[in-house]
Amino acid sequence: MNVVAAADKASGRGGGAARVGGAARSVGRALHFPVTGAARGIRRATHAQGAGESGLGKLIELHAVNGAGDVMVTVALASTVFFSVPTDEARGRVALYLAITMAPFTVLAPVIGPLLDRLPHGRRAAMAAAMLARALLALIISGAVASGGLELYPAALGVLVASKAYGVVRSAVVPRLLPPRFSLVKANSRVTLAGLLATGAAAPVAAGLHRIGDPWPLYGAFVIFVAGTFLSFTLPPKVDSAKGEDRALLAADEEHLRGPLRNQRAKRPGLRTVGPAVTHALGANAALRCLSGFLIFFLAFLLREHPLTGESAAVSLGIVGVAAGVGNALGTAVGNWLRSRAPEIIIVSVVAVVLGTAVVAAVFFGAFLVACLAAVAGFAQALAKLALDALIQRDVPEQVRTSAFARSETLLQMAWVFGGAVGIVLPLDGTVGLLVGAAFVAVGWLTTLRGLLASARHGGRPRARVA
């Protein structure tokens, strides 16, 4: 009897402990579910339609981490270089920033692609190195922000170079991770859209960290880029394969080849030898990227000095920035839907729409039209870039396709830098400024229109053969 009673008593204690433990686990699951549920939802979205099996889902997640880290650095630099001083001094600071960072970057950018061409077997390590470099540079910039030291500028240059290196390698990796029945345009649009969504989600977090203190967004960037360093090595080993690849030559590269060397390398296709569509599409995209750089810097100073009606300078910049971001995301989504349908016509059409919008916004300058121009420019830039990717996929042989992506990205970045430099030095007159921006687009559209339409009529030239 005593044995039975003791057993019942022990059972009661055990049952009570079990109930308490069960309740604790239920509370833990309830608190944990928002995080785990969101993570599972994101994983389902990034790994859908075979992207998980091919490894593309991992790259989508890595690019989202890249976008979140970049926006943290951007918020920190903008608050330090741009918002912390009066407008005239800010223009000088930004000009100095461009001179010390962007100008050397235009010299270094063309070198990055060829250097990475020589490391085709270490793409995961290269992406991890680009992430880790930005993590360490974010800490250096945080110290410069606190002390006002000049090391901010070379460190910012290092961030740009590392970001460019990541972008070049990422472009080379995407074709290796295509799921079955996936076009390159669809894959690129998914990767790009993930980066945009992460940027939009991280921007308010960066702003909140900035309220704590100027260096805090950079601490956030450090954590994000360290995570990206480890995530880079989770990509499938096949991204390090360079089987069957070669290096593409730009037209300028081909012109510098002479005599026996030129004859020896004549069989290697360049962007000029694979058909006019790629080079014309690259020219049109460069015009849009030039407009993008111009609008970022010109409108930043213009709206700071002359905010939108009834709004502060910060809110005015926020409205234009959100409009551009929404347009960019919409263009990426439309590109995903259009796949690779008539890429030449897509480029011709969106550049024409941007040109018309820029002229109207210049002539009838106002808050609504400025926001519309930002949205249309963002939409066109995203959609035209996806169309350019489709043309490279169609016309450039696989052996040199990844190298062609690297060189096209370099040219587009240099166009952005040029447009930004013009935007800084131009007088703060809205009508004059937007007419200058329209002129950039007009030159790009008129010089490529005929070639792109001719290519569309003939369905593109056959791909160059590689011996």
N, C-alpha and C positions, 0 to 999 in steps of 0.2 A: 504493500500500500504506500509506504513511504517512498519507495522507488518510483512508483507511478506518479505520485504527487511532485516529486522532484523533477521528473521528466516533463510533466505538464508546465511546471514553473519555468524550467529552462526553455521550453518551447515558446512560452509566452514572451520571455525576454527576447528570444531570437526573432519571434514574429514582429515584435515592436521595433527591433533594430532594422529588420528587413523593410518594414513600412517606412521608417524614417529614411533609410537608404534609397528606397524607391522614390520617395517624394523628392529627395535631393537630386536624384538623377533626372526626374521629370522637370524640375526647375532648371537644371543645367541644360537639358535639351531645349527647353523653351527659350533660354537666353542665347543658346548657341545656334538655334535654327536660322535666325535672320542672316547670320554670316555664312553658315554652311549651305543654307538654301540658295542664297544669292550666288555663292561660288559654284554650286551645282548647275544653276541656271546659266551662268556665264559659260561653264564648261560645255554644256549641251549646245549652246549657240555657236561657240568657236569650233566645236568638233563635229558639226552637222554635215551631212552629205559627203561623208567619207573623209572630211578634213582631219578627223582624229586619227584614222588609220594611216593616212599619208604623211602625217607630221605637220601639215599646214596649220592645224589648230594651235600647236605649240608656238609657231611663228606669229600667228595672230595675237596670242597672249603676250609674247615678247614685245611686239610692236606697240601694244597698248601700254606696257610698262615704259617703253621708250617715250611715248607721247606724254605720259604723266610726269616723267622726270624732266623732260624738256620744258614743260610749262612751268614747273617749279622754278627752274633757273631763269626763265623769261620774266616771271613776275618779280623775282628778286632784282634782276638787272634793270627792269623798267623803273622800279621804285627808286633805285639808286642813281641811275644815269639820267632819268627823264623827269620824274615827278618831284624830286627833292629840291629842285632849284627853279628860279624864274625862267621864263620861256627863252629869253636871249641866251642865258647861260646854258640852258638845256640844249639849245641848238649847237652850241660850241662843244658841249660834252658828247653829244651824239656824233657830231662830225669827228671828234677825236676818237671816239669808239670805233667808227667806221675806218678811220685812217690806220689805227693800230691793229684792228682785228680783221675787218672785212677786206682791206686792201691786200695784206699779205695772204689772206685766204684765197683771193682770186689767183694768186700765183701758186699756192700749194694745191688748190683743188684739182687742176689738171694732172697733178703728179699722183694723187691718191689712187685713181683708177688703175693706171699702169702698175703701181706698186702692189696693189691687191691682186692684179692679174698674175703676178709672180708667186702668189701664195694661195693657189686654188685648193690646196688640200687642208687648209687650216681655217675654214670659214667660221666654224663655231668658236674657235679660239679668237679669231679676229673680232667677232661680235662681242664676245666676253671682254676682250681688251678694251674695246670702245666704250662699253658700259663702265668698266672699272676706272678707266681714265677720267670719265666724266664725274664719277663718284668722288675721286680724289680732288679733282679740280673744283668741284662744288665746295669742298671744305676750304680750299685756298681762297676762293671768292668770298666765302662767308667771313674769313678773317680780314680780307680787304674791305668788305662792306663795313665792318666794325671799326677798322682803323683808318679808312680812307686811303689806303695804300695804292700805288700805281700797279701793283701786281694783278689787280682786277683785269686789266686789259689783255696781257698775254695769257692769263688763265681763261678769259672768255674766248680768245682765239683758239686755245686748245680744245675748249668745249665744241666750238664750231667744227674744227677739223675732225674730232672724234665722232661727232654727230654725222658728218658727211661720210666718214669711213663706214659707220654702221649702215647708212642708207645705201651705199654702193653694194656692200655685201648682202644686205637684205634683198636688193633687186636681183642679185645673182642667185640667191637661194630659192626664191619663189618658184622658178621653173622646175626645180628638182623635187618640189613637194606637191605638185599638182595631183589632186585626186582624179580618178577616172571621170571622163566626160566633163572636166572642168577646163574652161578657157583661162588663159593667162589674165585677161581683163577681169574676169569674175574673181579670180584669186586675189589680184592686186586690189580690187575694189573692197573686198572683205578685209584685207590687211589694213588698207588706208582708213576704212570706216572705223575699225577698232581703235586705231590711233586717234581719230577725231573724237570719238566718244570718250575715250580715256582722258584726252585733253580737256574736254568740257567738264568732266566730273572732277578732275584734279584742280582746275582753275580756282573754284571757290575755296577749296581746301588750302591752296597756296595763299589766297588772299587772307584767309583766317589766320594762317601761320604768320603772315606778315604783320598782322595786328599785334601779335605777341612780341615780335622784334624783327628787324631787318634781316638777320642771318637765318631765321627759322625756315623759310622756304628752301634754303640751300641745304639745311640739315635734312629736310624731307626728301630733297633730290638725292642726297647721299644714300639714304636708306633704299629708295626706289632703284637707283642704279646698281647698288650692291645686289639687290634681289634679281635684277636683270642679268647681272654677271653669272649667277648660278643658273638662271633659267636658260641662258644661251647654250649651256652644255646638255640640256635636256632635248635639244633638237636631234632628229635622227642622224646617225653617222653618214647617211648617204649625201647629206648636204656638203660634206667635205670631198665628195667625188668630183673630179674634173675630167672624167672620161670623155674623149671626143671633142673637148673644147679648145679653142684657139683665141687669139686676141684680134679684135676688130680694129680697123684703121679708119680714122676720120679722113676727110678729103685733104685736110692740111697735112696729115701724116703721109699720105700717098704722094703729095707734091714734093715732099722733101726726099723721097727715094730717088736715087739716080743710078744710072749705069747697071753693072751686074747685080748690085743689091736690089735694085728695083725689079729687075727681071726675075731674081730669085724669089722675091716675095710677091710677085704679081698675082700668083694664084690665091693669095689670101684676100678674101673679100673685105672691102671697107664699106662704110655707110653710104658712100657715093655710088658704089658699084652694085648695090642690091636694089636699086630703083629709086626714082625721084621722090616717091611718096614719103619715105622716112625722113629725108633731109628737109622737104617742104613742111612736113608736120612738125619737125623739130624747130624750124624757124617760127612757125605760128605759135607754138608753145612758148618759145623764148619771148615773144612779144607779150603774151599774157603774163608770164612770170616777171617780166620787166615792169608791167603795169602793177602787179601785186606789190613788188618792192617799193615802187613809187608811192602808191596809195598808203601803204603802212606808215611811211615816214612823213609824207606831206600832210595827210589828214591828221596824224598825231599832233603835229605842231599847229595846224590850222584850227582844229577843234579845241585845242588848249587855249588859243588866243581868242577864237570866235566860236564859242560853244553853240550847239544846236539850240533853237529857240526854246527858252524856258527851262533849259537843262544846264547842269554844271559841266565842267570840262571832263571830269571822270565819267559821268553818266553818258555824255555824248560819245566818248571813245568806246564805252561799253556797248552802246547801241550799235555802232558801226561794226565793232568786233563781233558781236553776236550775229548780226546780219551776214557778215562774211562767213562765219563758221557754219551757220545754217545753210547758206548757199553751197558751201563746199561739201557738206554732208549730203545734201540733196543731189548734187552732181555725182557724187560717188555712188549713191543709191541708184540713180538713173543709169549710170554706166554699168552697174551690175545687171540691170534689167535688159539693157540694149545688147549686152555681151560685145560682140565684135562686128555688129551690123554697120556696114558702110562707114568705116572710121574717117575716111577723107571728108565725106559730107558732114559728119558730126563736127569735125574741126572747123571747116569753112563756116558752118551755120553758127556755132557758138561764138566764134571770133567776130562775126558780123553783128551778132546781138550785142556783144560787149561794146563794139565800136559805136553802134547806134545809141546805146544807153549812156556811154561816156559823153557823147556830143550833146545829147539832151540834158544831162545833168550839168554840163558846163554852161550851156546857154540859159537854162532856167534853174540856176543854182539854188538849192534849198535843202532843208534837213531831210525830207522824204526821199528826194532824188539821190542824195549822197548815200543814204542807207540802201536804196535800191541798187545803186552802182556797186556797192560793196558786196551785196548778195549775188548779183549777176556775175561779177568778176570771180567770186569764189566758186560759183556753180560752173562757170565756163572753164576755169583753171582745172578743176577736178575732172570734168568730163573730157576735156581735150587731152589731158595727160593719159587717161585710160585709153583713149583712141590712139594716141601715140604708141602706147604699150602694145596695142593690138597690131599696129602696122609693123613694129619691130618683130613681133612674134610671127607675122605672116611673111615678111620679106627678108629678114636676116636669117641666114643659116644657123642652125643650132650650135655649130662649132664656135661661133663668135657672138652669140646672142647675149650672153651675160656681160661680155665686155662692151657690147654696144649700149646696154643699159647704163653701165658705169659712165661712159663718155657722154651720153645724153643728159644724165643727171648733173654732170659737171657743168655743161654748157648752160643748163637751166638755172643753176645756182649763180653762175656768173652774171646772167641776165638780171636776176633778182637784185644782186649787189649793185649793178649799174643803175637800175631804176631807183633803188633806195638812195643812192648818192645824189641823183638829180632831185629827188624829193626833199632832201635836206637843204640844198642851196637855193631852191626856188623861192621867190617872194610869196608871202602868204596871201595870195589872191585866189579865191576859189575858182572863178571862171577860167583864169589863165592856167592854173594848175591842172584842172581837169581837161582842158584842151591839150595841154602837153601830154597828159596820160593818153588821151584819144589818139594823138599823133603816133605814140609808140605802137598802139594797136593797129592803126591804119597802115603803117609801114610793114608790119608783119603780115597783115591780111593781104595787102595788094601784091606783095612780092611772092606769096605762096599760093594765091587763089588759083591761078591758071594751072600750075603744076598739080595741085591736089585734085582739081576737077578733071584734068586729063587722066590722072591715075584712076580716079573713080570710074570713068567711062570705060577704061580698058581693064578694070578689075585688078590692077597692080601688076607689076612686072614679075616674071618668074624669079625665084630665088637664085642667087649666084651659086655656082657649083664650086665645091672645094675639092681639090685633088687630094 
